[in-house]
Amino acid sequence: MKLKILGNNGPYPAPGGACSGYLLESDGGDTRVLIDCGTGVLANLMAADALDGLDAVLLSHLHYDHMSDMLPMQYALQFRPRPRPLPVYAPATPEPVRALLKCPCFDLWPAEDIVIGEMKVAFSPARHPVETNAIRVECDGARFAFTGDSNRDPLVELFCEGADLLLADCGLSGADHTPAAPHYSAELCGRLARDTHAKRLLLTHFNPKYDPADLLAEARTAFPAAEIAELGAEYYI
């Protein structure tokens, strides 16, 4: 599989940046899914000429920094009609936010395990103030795991076990982290990758108040091969 980073900030974009958005494509290019669609992601999706070829959108949760660009996407799809509505897999709550996705352009589904083209997709609950899922995709003999927004959670750890590439929520520094926080710290992302035997770790969901290089250094204390999910970069899984 190939992963393209369309947004790596949260909960708001840095200057010239974008919030969470990740384009995952099978080796043959026959299956493409968008994971999350936060502020600024639609423009980057269009720049990648990938909107028309999407097979589905997977939303980890319905906080705006993970789904807000689904709203103008409705307009884009009105001007670029598809043969069938775009399948969107999303949590059931918060209900008022999910209701914004009910439109003729989207075929709205619950976040349940599904096969999409060549990809086997699974969801598992994560720790966050709203209903949130970690997401795992298996395709082309490889396993991709995304924590979504979460804090330490045995379920997430089991779910991410053995990932060829782990994309982890690096929302907080160690100094700002607490056991009740809604995000992992950078150091905990490293520990998660180490403890789940991940082959590769990408850090994402950077709060613009931090220097990503500082967070990377924290993560590398537990997982020396940790990397930053660079905006616009592509990674082979």
Secondary structure, DSSP 8 states (H G I E B T S, - for coil): -EEEEEE-B-SS--TT--BSEEEEE-TTSS-EEEEEE-TTHHHHHHHTT-STT--EEE-S--SHHHHTTHHHHHHHHHHS--SS-EEEEE-S-SHHHHHTT-STTEEEEES--EEETTEEEEEEE--SSS--EEEEEEETTEEEEE--S--S-HHHHHHTTT-SEEEEE--B-TTT--TT-SS-BHHHHHHHHHHTT-S-EEEE-B-TTS-HHHHHHHHHTT-TT-EE--TT-EEE-
